[in-house]
Amino acid sequence: MSYESKFKREDIDELFEAVLTLRDQEDCYRFFEDICTVNEIHAIAQRLQVAKLLSEKKTYTEIEALTKASTATISRINKCLTYGADGYKRVLERLQEKKDEE
């Protein structure tokens, strides 16, 4: 792994290894329903939608209306897209590639 996260710890490594074992959407639903609260799942999904809309050049007002995310959340995600670890960008690119293949 060429990227070194500032959050790197053995227990987080194990969590990510567990996520990498998930084989399909059903596995994801089962695992995330057990490991997260409903609000945590909604918050994570909302953040991904905000990142997607920001990458589509939507305005904060449009994003707030579509996702109900606060402007503080939108701003934080925008900062991640600009100065972060490229996690959102990598995932959004892969999702788009998968969509293009369909």
LOTIMI-194283 format. One record per atom (N, C-alpha, C): residue number from 1; x, y, z; atom name; residue in three letters; chain. Coordinates in nm, 3 decimals, always signed. Layout:
LOTIMI-194283
+-----+---------+---------+---------+-------+---------+--------+
! num !      px !      py !      pz ! atomo ! residuo ! cadena !
+-----+---------+---------+---------+-------+---------+--------+
! NUM !       X !       Y !       Z !    CA !     ala !      A !
...
+-----+---------+---------+---------+-------+---------+--------+
end
This chain:
LOTIMI-194283
+-----+---------+---------+---------+-------+---------+--------+
! num !      px !      py !      pz ! atomo ! residuo ! cadena !
+-----+---------+---------+---------+-------+---------+--------+
!   1 !  +0.085 !  -0.117 !  +0.000 !     N !     met !      A !
!   1 !  +0.000 !  +0.000 !  +0.000 !    CA !     met !      A !
!   1 !  +0.090 !  +0.124 !  +0.000 !     C !     met !      A !
!   2 !  +0.080 !  +0.204 !  -0.103 !     N !     ser !      A !
!   2 !  +0.165 !  +0.322 !  -0.113 !    CA !     ser !      A !
!   2 !  +0.109 !  +0.439 !  -0.032 !     C !     ser !      A !
!   3 !  -0.019 !  +0.438 !  -0.004 !     N !     tyr !      A !
!   3 !  -0.081 !  +0.546 !  +0.073 !    CA !     tyr !      A !
!   3 !  -0.078 !  +0.511 !  +0.222 !     C !     tyr !      A !
!   4 !  -0.032 !  +0.601 !  +0.304 !     N !     glu !      A !
!   4 !  -0.030 !  +0.580 !  +0.449 !    CA !     glu !      A !
!   4 !  -0.130 !  +0.673 !  +0.515 !     C !     glu !      A !
!   5 !  -0.238 !  +0.617 !  +0.564 !     N !     ser !      A !
!   5 !  -0.343 !  +0.694 !  +0.629 !    CA !     ser !      A !
!   5 !  -0.298 !  +0.743 !  +0.765 !     C !     ser !      A !
!   6 !  -0.346 !  +0.861 !  +0.802 !     N !     lys !      A !
!   6 !  -0.318 !  +0.913 !  +0.936 !    CA !     lys !      A !
!   6 !  -0.401 !  +0.839 !  +1.041 !     C !     lys !      A !
!   7 !  -0.498 !  +0.759 !  +0.997 !     N !     phe !      A !
!   7 !  -0.582 !  +0.682 !  +1.089 !    CA !     phe !      A !
!   7 !  -0.538 !  +0.537 !  +1.102 !     C !     phe !      A !
!   8 !  -0.430 !  +0.499 !  +1.038 !     N !     lys !      A !
!   8 !  -0.390 !  +0.358 !  +1.031 !    CA !     lys !      A !
!   8 !  -0.366 !  +0.299 !  +1.169 !     C !     lys !      A !
!   9 !  -0.440 !  +0.192 !  +1.193 !     N !     arg !      A !
!   9 !  -0.425 !  +0.112 !  +1.316 !    CA !     arg !      A !
!   9 !  -0.460 !  -0.032 !  +1.283 !     C !     arg !      A !
!  10 !  -0.415 !  -0.123 !  +1.366 !     N !     glu !      A !
!  10 !  -0.438 !  -0.265 !  +1.342 !    CA !     glu !      A !
!  10 !  -0.588 !  -0.299 !  +1.341 !     C !     glu !      A !
!  11 !  -0.665 !  -0.241 !  +1.433 !     N !     asp !      A !
!  11 !  -0.807 !  -0.273 !  +1.437 !    CA !     asp !      A !
!  11 !  -0.881 !  -0.217 !  +1.314 !     C !     asp !      A !
!  12 !  -0.836 !  -0.104 !  +1.263 !     N !     ile !      A !
!  12 !  -0.897 !  -0.048 !  +1.142 !    CA !     ile !      A !
!  12 !  -0.857 !  -0.132 !  +1.021 !     C !     ile !      A !
!  13 !  -0.732 !  -0.179 !  +1.019 !     N !     asp !      A !
!  13 !  -0.690 !  -0.271 !  +0.913 !    CA !     asp !      A !
!  13 !  -0.783 !  -0.392 !  +0.909 !     C !     asp !      A !
!  14 !  -0.813 !  -0.447 !  +1.026 !     N !     glu !      A !
!  14 !  -0.899 !  -0.565 !  +1.033 !    CA !     glu !      A !
!  14 !  -1.042 !  -0.533 !  +0.986 !     C !     glu !      A !
!  15 !  -1.092 !  -0.415 !  +1.022 !     N !     leu !      A !
!  15 !  -1.224 !  -0.373 !  +0.975 !    CA !     leu !      A !
!  15 !  -1.225 !  -0.369 !  +0.822 !     C !     leu !      A !
!  16 !  -1.125 !  -0.307 !  +0.762 !     N !     phe !      A !
!  16 !  -1.121 !  -0.295 !  +0.617 !    CA !     phe !      A !
!  16 !  -1.102 !  -0.431 !  +0.550 !     C !     phe !      A !
!  17 !  -1.025 !  -0.518 !  +0.612 !     N !     glu !      A !
!  17 !  -1.014 !  -0.654 !  +0.559 !    CA !     glu !      A !
!  17 !  -1.150 !  -0.724 !  +0.562 !     C !     glu !      A !
!  18 !  -1.227 !  -0.700 !  +0.667 !     N !     ala !      A !
!  18 !  -1.362 !  -0.758 !  +0.676 !    CA !     ala !      A !
!  18 !  -1.450 !  -0.703 !  +0.564 !     C !     ala !      A !
!  19 !  -1.444 !  -0.573 !  +0.539 !     N !     val !      A !
!  19 !  -1.523 !  -0.513 !  +0.431 !    CA !     val !      A !
!  19 !  -1.484 !  -0.574 !  +0.297 !     C !     val !      A !
!  20 !  -1.357 !  -0.597 !  +0.276 !     N !     leu !      A !
!  20 !  -1.310 !  -0.654 !  +0.150 !    CA !     leu !      A !
!  20 !  -1.356 !  -0.798 !  +0.129 !     C !     leu !      A !
!  21 !  -1.404 !  -0.864 !  +0.235 !     N !     thr !      A !
!  21 !  -1.457 !  -1.000 !  +0.218 !    CA !     thr !      A !
!  21 !  -1.602 !  -1.001 !  +0.171 !     C !     thr !      A !
!  22 !  -1.669 !  -0.888 !  +0.174 !     N !     leu !      A !
!  22 !  -1.810 !  -0.881 !  +0.133 !    CA !     leu !      A !
!  22 !  -1.820 !  -0.911 !  -0.015 !     C !     leu !      A !
!  23 !  -1.911 !  -1.001 !  -0.051 !     N !     arg !      A !
!  23 !  -1.917 !  -1.050 !  -0.189 !    CA !     arg !      A !
!  23 !  -2.024 !  -0.984 !  -0.274 !     C !     arg !      A !
!  24 !  -2.130 !  -0.936 !  -0.210 !     N !     asp !      A !
!  24 !  -2.240 !  -0.880 !  -0.287 !    CA !     asp !      A !
!  24 !  -2.319 !  -0.782 !  -0.200 !     C !     asp !      A !
!  25 !  -2.423 !  -0.723 !  -0.260 !     N !     gln !      A !
!  25 !  -2.501 !  -0.624 !  -0.189 !    CA !     gln !      A !
!  25 !  -2.570 !  -0.683 !  -0.066 !     C !     gln !      A !
!  26 !  -2.614 !  -0.807 !  -0.075 !     N !     glu !      A !
!  26 !  -2.676 !  -0.870 !  +0.042 !    CA !     glu !      A !
!  26 !  -2.577 !  -0.880 !  +0.157 !     C !     glu !      A !
!  27 !  -2.454 !  -0.923 !  +0.129 !     N !     asp !      A !
!  27 !  -2.349 !  -0.926 !  +0.232 !    CA !     asp !      A !
!  27 !  -2.331 !  -0.788 !  +0.294 !     C !     asp !      A !
!  28 !  -2.331 !  -0.684 !  +0.209 !     N !     cys !      A !
!  28 !  -2.313 !  -0.547 !  +0.258 !    CA !     cys !      A !
!  28 !  -2.427 !  -0.507 !  +0.351 !     C !     cys !      A !
!  29 !  -2.550 !  -0.532 !  +0.308 !     N !     tyr !      A !
!  29 !  -2.665 !  -0.498 !  +0.393 !    CA !     tyr !      A !
!  29 !  -2.655 !  -0.570 !  +0.527 !     C !     tyr !      A !
!  30 !  -2.626 !  -0.700 !  +0.523 !     N !     arg !      A !
!  30 !  -2.620 !  -0.778 !  +0.647 !    CA !     arg !      A !
!  30 !  -2.511 !  -0.725 !  +0.741 !     C !     arg !      A !
!  31 !  -2.392 !  -0.702 !  +0.686 !     N !     phe !      A !
!  31 !  -2.279 !  -0.657 !  +0.768 !    CA !     phe !      A !
!  31 !  -2.302 !  -0.517 !  +0.822 !     C !     phe !      A !
!  32 !  -2.340 !  -0.424 !  +0.734 !     N !     phe !      A !
!  32 !  -2.357 !  -0.286 !  +0.779 !    CA !     phe !      A !
!  32 !  -2.476 !  -0.269 !  +0.872 !     C !     phe !      A !
!  33 !  -2.582 !  -0.349 !  +0.855 !     N !     glu !      A !
!  33 !  -2.693 !  -0.343 !  +0.950 !    CA !     glu !      A !
!  33 !  -2.648 !  -0.388 !  +1.089 !     C !     glu !      A !
!  34 !  -2.554 !  -0.480 !  +1.095 !     N !     asp !      A !
!  34 !  -2.503 !  -0.527 !  +1.224 !    CA !     asp !      A !
!  34 !  -2.401 !  -0.432 !  +1.284 !     C !     asp !      A !
!  35 !  -2.317 !  -0.373 !  +1.202 !     N !     ile !      A !
!  35 !  -2.205 !  -0.295 !  +1.255 !    CA !     ile !      A !
!  35 !  -2.236 !  -0.147 !  +1.274 !     C !     ile !      A !
!  36 !  -2.336 !  -0.096 !  +1.202 !     N !     cys !      A !
!  36 !  -2.371 !  +0.046 !  +1.209 !    CA !     cys !      A !
!  36 !  -2.514 !  +0.065 !  +1.257 !     C !     cys !      A !
!  37 !  -2.541 !  +0.182 !  +1.309 !     N !     thr !      A !
!  37 !  -2.681 !  +0.217 !  +1.336 !    CA !     thr !      A !
!  37 !  -2.744 !  +0.261 !  +1.203 !     C !     thr !      A !
!  38 !  -2.875 !  +0.265 !  +1.201 !     N !     val !      A !
!  38 !  -2.946 !  +0.312 !  +1.081 !    CA !     val !      A !
!  38 !  -2.901 !  +0.454 !  +1.048 !     C !     val !      A !
!  39 !  -2.889 !  +0.540 !  +1.148 !     N !     asn !      A !
!  39 !  -2.846 !  +0.678 !  +1.124 !    CA !     asn !      A !
!  39 !  -2.705 !  +0.686 !  +1.067 !     C !     asn !      A !
!  40 !  -2.615 !  +0.598 !  +1.113 !     N !     glu !      A !
!  40 !  -2.479 !  +0.597 !  +1.059 !    CA !     glu !      A !
!  40 !  -2.478 !  +0.556 !  +0.911 !     C !     glu !      A !
!  41 !  -2.558 !  +0.455 !  +0.877 !     N !     ile !      A !
!  41 !  -2.567 !  +0.412 !  +0.737 !    CA !     ile !      A !
!  41 !  -2.623 !  +0.525 !  +0.651 !     C !     ile !      A !
!  42 !  -2.729 !  +0.590 !  +0.700 !     N !     his !      A !
!  42 !  -2.788 !  +0.702 !  +0.626 !    CA !     his !      A !
!  42 !  -2.686 !  +0.815 !  +0.608 !     C !     his !      A !
!  43 !  -2.610 !  +0.845 !  +0.712 !     N !     ala !      A !
!  43 !  -2.511 !  +0.954 !  +0.705 !    CA !     ala !      A !
!  43 !  -2.402 !  +0.922 !  +0.603 !     C !     ala !      A !
!  44 !  -2.355 !  +0.799 !  +0.602 !     N !     ile !      A !
!  44 !  -2.251 !  +0.758 !  +0.507 !    CA !     ile !      A !
!  44 !  -2.305 !  +0.765 !  +0.365 !     C !     ile !      A !
!  45 !  -2.427 !  +0.714 !  +0.345 !     N !     ala !      A !
!  45 !  -2.488 !  +0.718 !  +0.211 !    CA !     ala !      A !
!  45 !  -2.509 !  +0.862 !  +0.167 !     C !     ala !      A !
!  46 !  -2.551 !  +0.949 !  +0.259 !     N !     gln !      A !
!  46 !  -2.572 !  +1.089 !  +0.227 !    CA !     gln !      A !
!  46 !  -2.440 !  +1.154 !  +0.183 !     C !     gln !      A !
!  47 !  -2.333 !  +1.125 !  +0.255 !     N !     arg !      A !
!  47 !  -2.202 !  +1.183 !  +0.220 !    CA !     arg !      A !
!  47 !  -2.158 !  +1.142 !  +0.080 !     C !     arg !      A !
!  48 !  -2.181 !  +1.017 !  +0.046 !     N !     leu !      A !
!  48 !  -2.145 !  +0.972 !  -0.088 !    CA !     leu !      A !
!  48 !  -2.229 !  +1.045 !  -0.193 !     C !     leu !      A !
!  49 !  -2.357 !  +1.062 !  -0.166 !     N !     gln !      A !
!  49 !  -2.443 !  +1.135 !  -0.261 !    CA !     gln !      A !
!  49 !  -2.398 !  +1.280 !  -0.275 !     C !     gln !      A !
!  50 !  -2.362 !  +1.342 !  -0.164 !     N !     val !      A !
!  50 !  -2.312 !  +1.480 !  -0.170 !    CA !     val !      A !
!  50 !  -2.185 !  +1.486 !  -0.254 !     C !     val !      A !
!  51 !  -2.094 !  +1.393 !  -0.233 !     N !     ala !      A !
!  51 !  -1.970 !  +1.391 !  -0.311 !    CA !     ala !      A !
!  51 !  -2.000 !  +1.373 !  -0.460 !     C !     ala !      A !
!  52 !  -2.093 !  +1.287 !  -0.491 !     N !     lys !      A !
!  52 !  -2.132 !  +1.264 !  -0.630 !    CA !     lys !      A !
!  52 !  -2.188 !  +1.392 !  -0.691 !     C !     lys !      A !
!  53 !  -2.277 !  +1.458 !  -0.620 !     N !     leu !      A !
!  53 !  -2.337 !  +1.581 !  -0.670 !    CA !     leu !      A !
!  53 !  -2.235 !  +1.694 !  -0.683 !     C !     leu !      A !
!  54 !  -2.143 !  +1.703 !  -0.588 !     N !     leu !      A !
!  54 !  -2.035 !  +1.802 !  -0.600 !    CA !     leu !      A !
!  54 !  -1.949 !  +1.775 !  -0.723 !     C !     leu !      A !
!  55 !  -1.921 !  +1.648 !  -0.748 !     N !     ser !      A !
!  55 !  -1.839 !  +1.614 !  -0.865 !    CA !     ser !      A !
!  55 !  -1.914 !  +1.643 !  -0.995 !     C !     ser !      A !
!  56 !  -2.048 !  +1.648 !  -0.987 !     N !     glu !      A !
!  56 !  -2.130 !  +1.685 !  -1.103 !    CA !     glu !      A !
!  56 !  -2.151 !  +1.837 !  -1.112 !     C !     glu !      A !
!  57 !  -2.079 !  +1.910 !  -1.026 !     N !     lys !      A !
!  57 !  -2.081 !  +2.057 !  -1.025 !    CA !     lys !      A !
!  57 !  -2.216 !  +2.117 !  -0.984 !     C !     lys !      A !
!  58 !  -2.291 !  +2.045 !  -0.902 !     N !     lys !      A !
!  58 !  -2.415 !  +2.100 !  -0.847 !    CA !     lys !      A !
!  58 !  -2.380 !  +2.205 !  -0.742 !     C !     lys !      A !
!  59 !  -2.470 !  +2.300 !  -0.722 !     N !     thr !      A !
!  59 !  -2.448 !  +2.404 !  -0.622 !    CA !     thr !      A !
!  59 !  -2.483 !  +2.352 !  -0.483 !     C !     thr !      A !
!  60 !  -2.432 !  +2.421 !  -0.382 !     N !     tyr !      A !
!  60 !  -2.465 !  +2.384 !  -0.244 !    CA !     tyr !      A !
!  60 !  -2.615 !  +2.385 !  -0.223 !     C !     tyr !      A !
!  61 !  -2.684 !  +2.484 !  -0.280 !     N !     thr !      A !
!  61 !  -2.830 !  +2.495 !  -0.264 !    CA !     thr !      A !
!  61 !  -2.900 !  +2.375 !  -0.326 !     C !     thr !      A !
!  62 !  -2.857 !  +2.335 !  -0.444 !     N !     glu !      A !
!  62 !  -2.915 !  +2.218 !  -0.509 !    CA !     glu !      A !
!  62 !  -2.889 !  +2.091 !  -0.427 !     C !     glu !      A !
!  63 !  -2.767 !  +2.078 !  -0.379 !     N !     ile !      A !
!  63 !  -2.729 !  +1.959 !  -0.302 !    CA !     ile !      A !
!  63 !  -2.806 !  +1.954 !  -0.171 !     C !     ile !      A !
!  64 !  -2.818 !  +2.067 !  -0.105 !     N !     glu !      A !
!  64 !  -2.894 !  +2.074 !  +0.020 !    CA !     glu !      A !
!  64 !  -3.038 !  +2.033 !  -0.003 !     C !     glu !      A !
!  65 !  -3.099 !  +2.079 !  -0.112 !     N !     ala !      A !
!  65 !  -3.237 !  +2.045 !  -0.142 !    CA !     ala !      A !
!  65 !  -3.253 !  +1.897 !  -0.176 !     C !     ala !      A !
!  66 !  -3.158 !  +1.841 !  -0.250 !     N !     leu !      A !
!  66 !  -3.168 !  +1.702 !  -0.292 !    CA !     leu !      A !
!  66 !  -3.137 !  +1.602 !  -0.181 !     C !     leu !      A !
!  67 !  -3.040 !  +1.636 !  -0.094 !     N !     thr !      A !
!  67 !  -2.991 !  +1.539 !  +0.005 !    CA !     thr !      A !
!  67 !  -3.031 !  +1.570 !  +0.148 !     C !     thr !      A !
!  68 !  -3.074 !  +1.693 !  +0.172 !     N !     lys !      A !
!  68 !  -3.104 !  +1.741 !  +0.309 !    CA !     lys !      A !
!  68 !  -2.978 !  +1.751 !  +0.395 !     C !     lys !      A !
!  69 !  -2.861 !  +1.747 !  +0.331 !     N !     ala !      A !
!  69 !  -2.735 !  +1.764 !  +0.404 !    CA !     ala !      A !
!  69 !  -2.718 !  +1.910 !  +0.442 !     C !     ala !      A !
!  70 !  -2.655 !  +1.934 !  +0.555 !     N !     ser !      A !
!  70 !  -2.628 !  +2.071 !  +0.597 !    CA !     ser !      A !
!  70 !  -2.517 !  +2.130 !  +0.510 !     C !     ser !      A !
!  71 !  -2.513 !  +2.262 !  +0.504 !     N !     thr !      A !
!  71 !  -2.405 !  +2.327 !  +0.428 !    CA !     thr !      A !
!  71 !  -2.269 !  +2.295 !  +0.490 !     C !     thr !      A !
!  72 !  -2.265 !  +2.274 !  +0.621 !     N !     ala !      A !
!  72 !  -2.139 !  +2.236 !  +0.685 !    CA !     ala !      A !
!  72 !  -2.091 !  +2.100 !  +0.635 !     C !     ala !      A !
!  73 !  -2.183 !  +2.005 !  +0.622 !     N !     thr !      A !
!  73 !  -2.148 !  +1.873 !  +0.570 !    CA !     thr !      A !
!  73 !  -2.103 !  +1.883 !  +0.425 !     C !     thr !      A !
!  74 !  -2.177 !  +1.958 !  +0.346 !     N !     ile !      A !
!  74 !  -2.142 !  +1.976 !  +0.205 !    CA !     ile !      A !
!  74 !  -2.003 !  +2.038 !  +0.194 !     C !     ile !      A !
!  75 !  -1.976 !  +2.140 !  +0.274 !     N !     ser !      A !
!  75 !  -1.846 !  +2.206 !  +0.273 !    CA !     ser !      A !
!  75 !  -1.734 !  +2.111 !  +0.312 !     C !     ser !      A !
!  76 !  -1.758 !  +2.031 !  +0.414 !     N !     arg !      A !
!  76 !  -1.656 !  +1.935 !  +0.460 !    CA !     arg !      A !
!  76 !  -1.624 !  +1.834 !  +0.350 !     C !     arg !      A !
!  77 !  -1.728 !  +1.786 !  +0.281 !     N !     ile !      A !
!  77 !  -1.707 !  +1.689 !  +0.174 !    CA !     ile !      A !
!  77 !  -1.637 !  +1.755 !  +0.055 !     C !     ile !      A !
!  78 !  -1.673 !  +1.879 !  +0.026 !     N !     asn !      A !
!  78 !  -1.605 !  +1.952 !  -0.080 !    CA !     asn !      A !
!  78 !  -1.457 !  +1.967 !  -0.049 !     C !     asn !      A !
!  79 !  -1.425 !  +1.994 !  +0.076 !     N !     lys !      A !
!  79 !  -1.285 !  +2.004 !  +0.119 !    CA !     lys !      A !
!  79 !  -1.213 !  +1.870 !  +0.099 !     C !     lys !      A !
!  80 !  -1.282 !  +1.760 !  +0.131 !     N !     cys !      A !
!  80 !  -1.222 !  +1.627 !  +0.108 !    CA !     cys !      A !
!  80 !  -1.197 !  +1.602 !  -0.040 !     C !     cys !      A !
!  81 !  -1.291 !  +1.643 !  -0.124 !     N !     leu !      A !
!  81 !  -1.273 !  +1.625 !  -0.268 !    CA !     leu !      A !
!  81 !  -1.155 !  +1.706 !  -0.320 !     C !     leu !      A !
!  82 !  -1.132 !  +1.820 !  -0.260 !     N !     thr !      A !
!  82 !  -1.024 !  +1.908 !  -0.306 !    CA !     thr !      A !
!  82 !  -0.890 !  +1.874 !  -0.243 !     C !     thr !      A !
!  83 !  -0.889 !  +1.849 !  -0.113 !     N !     tyr !      A !
!  83 !  -0.762 !  +1.833 !  -0.041 !    CA !     tyr !      A !
!  83 !  -0.746 !  +1.697 !  +0.027 !     C !     tyr !      A !
!  84 !  -0.842 !  +1.609 !  +0.010 !     N !     gly !      A !
!  84 !  -0.842 !  +1.483 !  +0.085 !    CA !     gly !      A !
!  84 !  -0.754 !  +1.375 !  +0.024 !     C !     gly !      A !
!  85 !  -0.784 !  +1.252 !  +0.063 !     N !     ala !      A !
!  85 !  -0.703 !  +1.136 !  +0.025 !    CA !     ala !      A !
!  85 !  -0.748 !  +1.074 !  -0.107 !     C !     ala !      A !
!  86 !  -0.840 !  +1.139 !  -0.179 !     N !     asp !      A !
!  86 !  -0.893 !  +1.091 !  -0.307 !    CA !     asp !      A !
!  86 !  -0.980 !  +0.967 !  -0.294 !     C !     asp !      A !
!  87 !  -1.028 !  +0.938 !  -0.174 !     N !     gly !      A !
!  87 !  -1.116 !  +0.823 !  -0.155 !    CA !     gly !      A !
!  87 !  -1.247 !  +0.838 !  -0.228 !     C !     gly !      A !
!  88 !  -1.311 !  +0.953 !  -0.213 !     N !     tyr !      A !
!  88 !  -1.437 !  +0.977 !  -0.285 !    CA !     tyr !      A !
!  88 !  -1.414 !  +0.969 !  -0.435 !     C !     tyr !      A !
!  89 !  -1.309 !  +1.035 !  -0.484 !     N !     lys !      A !
!  89 !  -1.283 !  +1.039 !  -0.627 !    CA !     lys !      A !
!  89 !  -1.264 !  +0.898 !  -0.684 !     C !     lys !      A !
!  90 !  -1.188 !  +0.817 !  -0.614 !     N !     arg !      A !
!  90 !  -1.161 !  +0.681 !  -0.661 !    CA !     arg !      A !
!  90 !  -1.290 !  +0.600 !  -0.669 !     C !     arg !      A !
!  91 !  -1.371 !  +0.609 !  -0.564 !     N !     val !      A !
!  91 !  -1.496 !  +0.533 !  -0.561 !    CA !     val !      A !
!  91 !  -1.594 !  +0.584 !  -0.667 !     C !     val !      A !
!  92 !  -1.606 !  +0.715 !  -0.679 !     N !     leu !      A !
!  92 !  -1.699 !  +0.771 !  -0.778 !    CA !     leu !      A !
!  92 !  -1.656 !  +0.734 !  -0.921 !     C !     leu !      A !
!  93 !  -1.526 !  +0.736 !  -0.948 !     N !     glu !      A !
!  93 !  -1.477 !  +0.694 !  -1.079 !    CA !     glu !      A !
!  93 !  -1.510 !  +0.548 !  -1.106 !     C !     glu !      A !
!  94 !  -1.492 !  +0.463 !  -1.007 !     N !     arg !      A !
!  94 !  -1.520 !  +0.320 !  -1.024 !    CA !     arg !      A !
!  94 !  -1.669 !  +0.295 !  -1.042 !     C !     arg !      A !
!  95 !  -1.752 !  +0.368 !  -0.969 !     N !     leu !      A !
!  95 !  -1.896 !  +0.354 !  -0.986 !    CA !     leu !      A !
!  95 !  -1.938 !  +0.398 !  -1.126 !     C !     leu !      A !
!  96 !  -1.878 !  +0.505 !  -1.176 !     N !     gln !      A !
!  96 !  -1.910 !  +0.552 !  -1.311 !    CA !     gln !      A !
!  96 !  -1.865 !  +0.451 !  -1.415 !     C !     gln !      A !
!  97 !  -1.745 !  +0.394 !  -1.397 !     N !     glu !      A !
!  97 !  -1.696 !  +0.292 !  -1.489 !    CA !     glu !      A !
!  97 !  -1.791 !  +0.173 !  -1.492 !     C !     glu !      A !
!  98 !  -1.837 !  +0.131 !  -1.374 !     N !     lys !      A !
!  98 !  -1.930 !  +0.017 !  -1.365 !    CA !     lys !      A !
!  98 !  -2.061 !  +0.052 !  -1.436 !     C !     lys !      A !
!  99 !  -2.109 !  +0.173 !  -1.417 !     N !     lys !      A !
!  99 !  -2.234 !  +0.217 !  -1.481 !    CA !     lys !      A !
!  99 !  -2.216 !  +0.220 !  -1.634 !     C !     lys !      A !
! 100 !  -2.101 !  +0.266 !  -1.680 !     N !     asp !      A !
! 100 !  -2.074 !  +0.273 !  -1.825 !    CA !     asp !      A !
! 100 !  -2.068 !  +0.135 !  -1.889 !     C !     asp !      A !
! 101 !  -2.026 !  +0.035 !  -1.812 !     N !     glu !      A !
! 101 !  -2.017 !  -0.102 !  -1.863 !    CA !     glu !      A !
! 101 !  -2.153 !  -0.168 !  -1.878 !     C !     glu !      A !
! 102 !  -2.252 !  -0.117 !  -1.805 !     N !     glu !      A !
! 102 !  -2.385 !  -0.180 !  -1.807 !    CA !     glu !      A !
! 102 !  -2.463 !  -0.147 !  -1.931 !     C !     glu !      A !
+-----+---------+---------+---------+-------+---------+--------+
end
